[in-house]
Amino acid sequence: MNVHQHLEHHLPLFAEARGDIQLSFEFFPPKTEAMAETLWSSIQTLAPLQPRFVSVTYGAGGSTRERTHATVERILKETALTPAAHLTCVGASRREVD
């Protein structure tokens, strides 16, 4: 059973507890097209759990800044999820942070 089948199998359990718990998920911005496909498949699988928010990591020193931003933008445009981007200000100018 793959991860998606496993989650889909347990969705009814989460649905019953939905009023009692708050979920959030953390995603890593994809580095390759194959990773992007896996990420978006995972997002579609997890979205029915109605997490309170999803976060997208931000590499040390801003190493994934552009991918993080692009991932957050896509989540905003293509889903009903509320994204929260990690933000690292170390080594970034005020303009870059803004």
PLY file of the C-alpha trace (Angstrom):
ply
format ascii 1.0
element vertex 98
property float x
property float y
property float z
element edge 97
property int vertex1
property int vertex2
end_header
0.00 0.00 0.00
1.52 3.35 -0.96
1.30 6.49 1.17
-1.66 7.90 -0.77
-3.67 4.69 -0.45
-2.80 4.53 3.24
-4.03 8.11 3.82
-7.19 7.60 1.78
-7.91 4.46 3.80
-7.74 6.50 7.04
-9.63 9.62 5.87
-12.87 8.48 7.59
-11.02 8.32 10.92
-9.77 11.87 10.48
-13.24 13.03 9.44
-14.71 11.75 12.70
-12.08 13.56 14.76
-12.05 16.75 12.66
-14.01 18.72 15.26
-11.59 17.73 18.02
-8.18 18.26 16.44
-6.42 20.82 14.29
-4.01 19.59 11.64
-1.24 21.31 9.76
1.23 19.95 7.24
4.72 21.07 6.29
5.94 20.75 2.73
9.36 21.09 1.15
9.53 23.01 -2.13
10.23 20.57 -4.98
13.67 20.51 -6.57
12.70 18.58 -9.71
9.65 18.07 -11.89
9.21 14.55 -10.49
9.27 15.94 -6.96
6.72 18.59 -7.97
4.36 15.88 -9.23
4.73 13.99 -5.94
4.13 17.16 -3.92
0.93 18.08 -5.80
-0.36 14.53 -5.58
0.30 14.62 -1.83
-1.43 17.99 -1.47
-4.51 16.65 -3.26
-4.54 13.60 -1.00
-4.16 15.64 2.20
-6.50 18.54 1.32
-9.71 16.66 2.32
-8.35 16.55 5.88
-8.90 20.33 5.94
-5.70 21.29 7.76
-5.76 24.61 9.58
-2.78 25.63 7.42
0.10 24.17 5.45
3.63 25.50 5.67
6.36 25.49 3.06
9.95 25.30 4.27
12.60 27.86 3.52
16.17 26.63 3.22
18.97 27.88 5.41
20.15 31.26 4.24
17.23 31.46 1.81
18.53 28.65 -0.40
15.01 27.66 -1.52
13.49 31.15 -1.47
12.24 31.14 -5.06
10.88 27.59 -4.88
9.19 28.32 -1.55
7.53 31.43 -2.99
6.43 29.61 -6.15
5.00 26.73 -4.10
3.04 29.08 -1.82
1.70 30.96 -4.85
0.54 27.72 -6.48
-1.14 26.53 -3.26
-2.99 29.87 -3.10
-4.07 29.72 -6.75
-4.97 26.04 -7.05
-6.30 24.97 -3.66
-8.50 26.14 -0.79
-5.62 25.55 1.66
-4.09 28.36 3.73
-0.33 28.41 3.15
2.26 29.84 5.50
5.74 30.33 4.11
8.77 29.96 6.32
10.90 33.07 6.15
14.61 33.31 6.90
15.89 36.86 7.08
19.55 36.03 7.71
21.66 37.10 4.77
18.73 38.84 3.02
18.30 42.52 2.38
15.21 44.35 3.64
13.98 44.49 0.03
14.34 40.72 -0.35
12.44 40.11 2.89
9.67 42.50 1.79
0 1
1 2
2 3
3 4
4 5
5 6
6 7
7 8
8 9
9 10
10 11
11 12
12 13
13 14
14 15
15 16
16 17
17 18
18 19
19 20
20 21
21 22
22 23
23 24
24 25
25 26
26 27
27 28
28 29
29 30
30 31
31 32
32 33
33 34
34 35
35 36
36 37
37 38
38 39
39 40
40 41
41 42
42 43
43 44
44 45
45 46
46 47
47 48
48 49
49 50
50 51
51 52
52 53
53 54
54 55
55 56
56 57
57 58
58 59
59 60
60 61
61 62
62 63
63 64
64 65
65 66
66 67
67 68
68 69
69 70
70 71
71 72
72 73
73 74
74 75
75 76
76 77
77 78
78 79
79 80
80 81
81 82
82 83
83 84
84 85
85 86
86 87
87 88
88 89
89 90
90 91
91 92
92 93
93 94
94 95
95 96
96 97
